[in-house]
Amino acid sequence: MTKKSASKNEQRPKPGARLTMQDIARLAQVSTPTVSRVLNGSPLVTEETRERVMAVAQAHGYAVNRNAAKLRHTRTNTVAVMLDFGSHRHGAIGDPFIFELLAGVSEALSIRNQDLLLSPPGLEDVRAFRDFYQARGADGFIVLGQGTRDAMLRELGRTDVPLVVWGAVAPDAGYCAIGSDNFLGGELAGRHFLDRQRKRWLFVGDIRHEELRLRYEGLCAMANEQGDVTVDFLPIASMAFHATADTVTAYLAAGRLPDAVFAFSDTAAMAVIGAFKERGLAAPTDYSLVGYNNIPPAAHFSPAITTINQKTDVAGALLVEKLMQQVDGGRARSTTLPTEIVVRDT
């Protein structure tokens, strides 16, 4: 064996050995920093160099360790998106509205080349959120639904953790929130009932949730203006469809008969329709009904559901934009989205 051939063999990685950036640099005849720029998508290399480096990497089965790469940079390029599992029975979320929001957030993050980390476990209090952030688990958090966590979120909002919440917008919250005008939503539902001369109203939902509390208060405000309207309140232990249906069924079995129902979501409104139907009652003849969210199935349900529209088509992009403003060191203002009633059959 000549000295020249021995030198060439020494430059090749041994069979079975894990390829390093230095190996790729030698094989592609470029510097190690150039390899790093190529693997991290830097625009500071020519297309010819990029193709040569990638061809060598792929030919030798080199896989970029994205987690290790992130640790070499200030940011992780990862956003943790937190779902409100606690408001659903056994942590099973079945409301299409949440997944519409999640899809919008996912698309907006993808456009920005950010990774989405869905509901990492163990984040139950402010300390856990801060520890996760300081350990560089994520650059910030998008919380889809306040649920019963408003007090914790307010405390978290006073820290340095980038945070945006989908939910009720309150000027004193201390954190950035995106959502509809829930109080106005309640007023719109009440006005719909008044227009149909309904007098015995029922609100279905858990008012420990900030969003739902405001909807209930808006509904009550409209009833109080009229004077001869009563508003009953039916708490729901879980936002799950069957939990709502069972609770409404038991309510009706006890002899209570409202002539108007405002449900906390369109999915809940569907459960209400089923419970009333079991007793031979149908909307809009026997009662009026308003849901919330304007999910696509609401328009095609039988009967088509009157509902309060939330602008999910822009919500995802707004949530991501507000979070990125904070990640970049800026301040983000809360935004209240346009809120309107969509009148259909109920």
C-alpha positions as CSV (number, residue, x, y, z in Angstrom):
1,M,0.0,0.0,0.0
2,T,1.4,3.4,-1.0
3,K,1.5,6.3,1.4
4,K,-1.0,8.2,-0.8
5,S,-3.6,5.5,-0.6
6,A,-3.1,5.1,3.1
7,S,-3.7,8.8,3.6
8,K,-7.0,8.6,1.6
9,N,-8.2,5.6,3.7
10,E,-7.4,7.5,6.9
11,Q,-9.7,10.3,5.8
12,R,-12.7,8.0,5.5
13,P,-14.7,7.2,8.6
14,K,-14.4,3.6,9.8
15,P,-17.2,1.2,8.9
16,G,-20.0,1.4,11.6
17,A,-18.6,4.6,13.1
18,R,-20.9,7.6,13.5
19,L,-20.2,10.3,11.0
20,T,-19.3,13.7,12.4
21,M,-19.4,17.2,10.9
22,Q,-15.6,17.0,10.6
23,D,-16.0,13.8,8.5
24,I,-18.5,15.5,6.2
25,A,-16.2,18.5,5.9
26,R,-13.3,16.4,4.8
27,L,-15.3,14.3,2.4
28,A,-17.0,17.4,0.8
29,Q,-13.8,19.3,0.9
30,V,-15.2,22.3,2.8
31,S,-14.7,23.7,6.3
32,T,-16.6,22.4,9.3
33,P,-18.3,25.8,9.8
34,T,-19.6,25.6,6.2
35,V,-21.1,22.2,7.0
36,S,-22.7,23.7,10.1
37,R,-24.2,26.5,8.0
38,V,-25.6,24.0,5.4
39,L,-27.1,21.7,8.0
40,N,-28.7,24.7,9.8
41,G,-30.2,26.2,6.6
42,S,-28.0,29.3,6.5
43,P,-28.3,31.4,3.3
44,L,-24.6,32.2,3.6
45,V,-23.5,29.3,1.4
46,T,-23.8,28.8,-2.4
47,E,-26.3,26.3,-3.8
48,E,-23.5,24.3,-5.3
49,T,-21.8,23.9,-1.9
50,R,-25.1,23.1,-0.2
51,E,-25.8,20.4,-2.7
52,R,-22.3,18.9,-2.3
53,V,-22.5,18.8,1.5
54,M,-26.0,17.4,1.6
55,A,-25.1,14.7,-1.0
56,V,-22.2,13.6,1.2
57,A,-24.3,13.7,4.4
58,Q,-27.1,11.7,2.8
59,A,-24.8,9.2,1.2
60,H,-23.4,8.3,4.6
61,G,-26.7,8.4,6.5
62,Y,-25.9,11.5,8.5
63,A,-28.9,12.7,10.5
64,V,-29.0,16.2,12.0
65,N,-29.4,16.1,15.8
66,R,-31.9,19.0,15.9
67,N,-32.0,19.1,19.7
68,A,-28.3,19.4,19.9
69,A,-28.4,22.1,17.3
70,K,-31.0,24.1,19.2
71,L,-28.8,24.0,22.3
72,R,-26.0,25.7,20.4
73,H,-28.3,28.7,19.7
74,T,-30.1,31.2,22.0
75,R,-33.5,30.0,20.9
76,T,-35.0,26.5,20.7
77,N,-37.3,27.4,17.8
78,T,-40.0,25.4,19.6
79,V,-43.3,26.7,21.0
80,A,-45.2,24.7,23.6
81,V,-49.0,24.7,22.9
82,M,-51.0,23.8,26.0
83,L,-54.5,22.3,25.8
84,D,-57.0,22.5,28.7
85,F,-57.2,18.8,29.4
86,G,-58.5,19.4,32.9
87,S,-61.9,20.7,31.6
88,H,-62.6,17.4,29.9
89,R,-63.6,14.1,31.3
90,H,-60.5,11.7,31.5
91,G,-58.6,14.4,29.6
92,A,-60.3,13.5,26.3
93,I,-60.9,16.7,24.2
94,G,-63.6,16.1,21.6
95,D,-64.6,19.7,20.7
96,P,-63.8,20.4,17.0
97,F,-63.3,24.1,17.9
98,I,-60.1,23.4,19.9
99,F,-58.7,21.5,16.9
100,E,-59.6,24.3,14.5
101,L,-57.6,26.6,16.8
102,L,-54.7,24.1,17.0
103,A,-54.6,23.7,13.2
104,G,-54.4,27.5,12.8
105,V,-51.5,27.7,15.4
106,S,-49.7,24.8,13.8
107,E,-49.9,26.4,10.3
108,A,-48.7,29.7,11.6
109,L,-45.7,28.1,13.4
110,S,-44.9,26.0,10.3
111,I,-44.7,29.2,8.2
112,R,-42.2,30.6,10.7
113,N,-40.2,27.3,10.7
114,Q,-41.0,26.8,14.4
115,D,-41.6,23.4,16.0
116,L,-44.8,22.7,18.0
117,L,-44.5,20.9,21.3
118,L,-48.0,19.8,22.3
119,S,-48.9,19.9,26.0
120,P,-45.7,18.7,27.6
121,P,-46.6,16.9,30.9
122,G,-46.2,18.2,34.4
123,L,-46.9,21.9,33.7
124,E,-49.4,22.5,36.4
125,D,-48.2,25.7,38.1
126,V,-46.1,28.8,37.6
127,R,-42.9,27.2,38.8
128,A,-43.2,24.3,36.4
129,F,-43.7,26.6,33.5
130,R,-40.7,28.7,34.5
131,D,-38.5,25.7,35.0
132,F,-39.4,24.3,31.6
133,Y,-38.8,27.7,29.9
134,Q,-35.5,28.3,31.7
135,A,-34.3,24.7,30.8
136,R,-34.9,25.8,27.2
137,G,-37.7,23.3,26.6
138,A,-39.5,26.0,24.6
139,D,-39.2,29.7,23.6
140,G,-42.7,30.4,24.9
141,F,-46.2,29.1,25.5
142,I,-49.6,29.3,23.7
143,V,-52.4,28.3,26.0
144,L,-55.6,27.3,24.2
145,G,-58.3,27.9,26.8
146,Q,-58.0,29.5,30.3
147,G,-60.3,26.9,31.9
148,T,-60.1,27.3,35.6
149,R,-56.4,28.4,35.5
150,D,-56.9,32.2,35.2
151,A,-55.3,32.9,38.6
152,M,-52.2,30.8,37.7
153,L,-52.0,32.4,34.3
154,R,-52.1,35.9,35.9
155,E,-49.2,34.9,38.1
156,L,-47.3,33.5,35.2
157,G,-48.0,36.7,33.2
158,R,-46.0,38.6,35.8
159,T,-42.8,36.6,35.0
160,D,-40.5,36.8,32.1
161,V,-42.0,33.8,30.4
162,P,-43.4,34.6,26.9
163,L,-47.1,33.7,27.1
164,V,-50.2,34.1,24.9
165,V,-53.6,32.8,25.9
166,W,-56.7,32.1,23.9
167,G,-59.6,33.1,26.1
168,A,-61.3,36.0,27.8
169,V,-59.6,39.3,27.3
170,A,-59.3,41.3,30.6
171,P,-57.4,44.6,30.9
172,D,-56.0,43.6,34.3
173,A,-55.0,40.1,33.5
174,G,-51.3,40.8,33.1
175,Y,-50.9,38.4,30.2
176,C,-51.6,38.7,26.5
177,A,-54.9,37.2,25.5
178,I,-56.7,36.7,22.2
179,G,-60.5,36.0,22.1
180,S,-64.0,37.1,21.4
181,D,-66.0,39.5,23.4
182,N,-67.7,36.9,25.6
183,F,-69.9,39.4,27.5
184,L,-71.2,40.7,24.2
185,G,-71.7,37.1,23.1
186,G,-74.0,36.6,26.1
187,E,-75.9,39.8,25.2
188,L,-76.4,38.8,21.6
189,A,-77.8,35.4,22.8
190,G,-80.2,37.3,25.2
191,R,-81.3,39.6,22.4
192,H,-82.0,36.6,20.2
193,F,-84.3,35.2,22.9
194,L,-86.0,38.5,23.5
195,D,-86.7,38.8,19.8
196,R,-88.5,35.5,20.0
197,Q,-90.4,36.5,23.2
198,R,-88.8,33.8,25.4
199,K,-89.1,34.3,29.1
200,R,-87.5,31.3,30.8
201,W,-83.8,31.1,29.9
202,L,-81.2,28.5,30.8
203,F,-77.4,28.9,30.6
204,V,-75.5,25.6,30.3
205,G,-71.8,25.8,31.3
206,D,-69.3,25.9,34.1
207,I,-68.9,29.6,35.1
208,R,-65.6,28.9,36.9
209,H,-64.2,29.3,33.4
210,E,-63.6,33.0,32.7
211,E,-64.9,32.9,29.2
212,L,-68.1,31.2,30.3
213,R,-68.6,33.4,33.3
214,L,-68.6,36.5,31.0
215,R,-71.1,34.9,28.6
216,Y,-73.4,34.1,31.5
217,E,-73.1,37.7,32.8
218,G,-73.9,39.1,29.4
219,L,-77.0,36.9,29.2
220,C,-78.1,38.0,32.6
221,A,-77.6,41.7,31.7
222,M,-80.0,41.4,28.9
223,A,-82.5,39.6,31.1
224,N,-82.3,42.3,33.8
225,E,-83.0,45.0,31.2
226,Q,-86.3,43.2,30.3
227,G,-87.4,42.7,33.9
228,D,-89.8,39.8,33.4
229,V,-87.3,37.2,32.3
230,T,-85.8,34.5,34.5
231,V,-82.3,33.0,34.0
232,D,-81.5,29.5,35.3
233,F,-78.0,28.2,35.5
234,L,-76.9,24.6,34.9
235,P,-73.3,23.8,35.7
236,I,-71.6,21.1,33.7
237,A,-68.8,19.0,35.4
238,S,-67.1,18.3,32.1
239,M,-67.1,19.8,28.7
240,A,-67.5,16.4,27.1
241,F,-70.6,15.8,24.9
242,H,-72.0,12.9,26.9
243,A,-71.5,14.8,30.2
244,T,-73.5,17.7,28.8
245,A,-76.2,15.5,27.4
246,D,-76.6,13.5,30.7
247,T,-76.8,16.7,32.8
248,V,-79.4,18.3,30.6
249,T,-81.4,15.1,30.5
250,A,-81.5,15.0,34.3
251,Y,-82.4,18.7,34.4
252,L,-85.4,18.2,32.2
253,A,-86.4,15.0,34.0
254,A,-86.7,17.0,37.2
255,G,-89.6,18.9,35.6
256,R,-87.8,22.1,34.6
257,L,-88.7,23.4,31.2
258,P,-86.9,26.4,29.8
259,D,-88.0,28.0,26.6
260,A,-84.5,29.3,25.7
261,V,-81.1,27.7,26.1
262,F,-77.6,29.3,25.8
263,A,-75.0,26.6,25.6
264,F,-71.3,27.1,26.2
265,S,-70.4,25.6,22.8
266,D,-71.9,24.3,19.6
267,T,-71.0,20.8,20.7
268,A,-72.9,21.4,23.9
269,A,-75.8,22.8,21.9
270,M,-76.0,19.5,19.9
271,A,-76.1,17.6,23.2
272,V,-79.0,19.9,24.3
273,I,-80.9,19.2,21.1
274,G,-80.6,15.5,21.7
275,A,-81.8,15.8,25.4
276,F,-84.8,17.9,24.5
277,K,-85.7,15.6,21.5
278,E,-85.9,12.6,23.9
279,R,-88.8,14.5,25.7
280,G,-90.5,15.3,22.4
281,L,-89.4,18.9,22.3
282,A,-87.8,20.6,19.2
283,A,-86.2,23.9,18.4
284,P,-87.3,26.4,17.4
285,T,-91.0,25.5,18.1
286,D,-90.7,24.6,21.8
287,Y,-87.5,26.5,22.7
288,S,-84.8,28.8,21.2
289,L,-81.2,27.8,21.3
290,V,-77.8,29.6,20.9
291,G,-74.4,27.8,20.8
292,Y,-70.9,29.3,20.7
293,N,-67.9,29.0,18.3
294,N,-69.6,28.5,14.9
295,I,-67.9,25.3,14.2
296,P,-68.6,24.0,10.6
297,P,-71.0,21.2,11.7
298,A,-73.3,23.8,13.4
299,A,-74.5,25.0,10.0
300,H,-75.3,21.4,8.8
301,F,-76.8,20.0,12.0
302,S,-80.6,19.4,12.1
303,P,-81.8,21.9,13.0
304,A,-79.0,24.3,12.0
305,I,-77.7,25.9,15.1
306,T,-77.8,29.6,15.8
307,T,-74.4,30.5,17.3
308,I,-71.9,33.1,18.3
309,N,-69.1,33.3,15.8
310,Q,-65.4,33.3,16.9
311,K,-62.9,34.2,14.2
312,T,-60.8,31.0,14.2
313,D,-59.6,31.9,10.7
314,V,-57.3,34.6,12.1
315,A,-56.9,33.4,15.7
316,G,-54.0,31.0,15.1
317,A,-51.9,33.5,13.2
318,L,-52.6,36.2,15.8
319,L,-51.6,33.9,18.7
320,V,-48.3,33.0,17.1
321,E,-47.6,36.7,16.1
322,K,-48.2,37.9,19.6
323,L,-46.0,35.2,21.1
324,M,-43.2,36.0,18.6
325,Q,-43.3,39.6,19.5
326,Q,-42.6,38.6,23.1
327,V,-39.9,36.1,22.1
328,D,-38.2,39.0,20.2
329,G,-38.2,41.1,23.4
330,G,-41.2,43.2,22.6
331,R,-44.5,43.7,24.3
332,A,-47.8,42.2,22.9
333,R,-51.2,43.7,23.5
334,S,-54.3,41.6,24.0
335,T,-56.8,41.6,21.1
336,T,-60.6,41.2,21.2
337,L,-61.8,39.7,17.9
338,P,-65.1,40.7,16.2
339,T,-68.1,38.9,17.9
340,E,-71.3,38.4,16.1
341,I,-74.4,36.1,16.1
342,V,-75.1,33.8,13.2
343,V,-78.8,33.2,13.2
344,R,-80.0,29.9,11.8
345,D,-82.9,27.5,12.5
346,T,-82.8,27.5,16.3
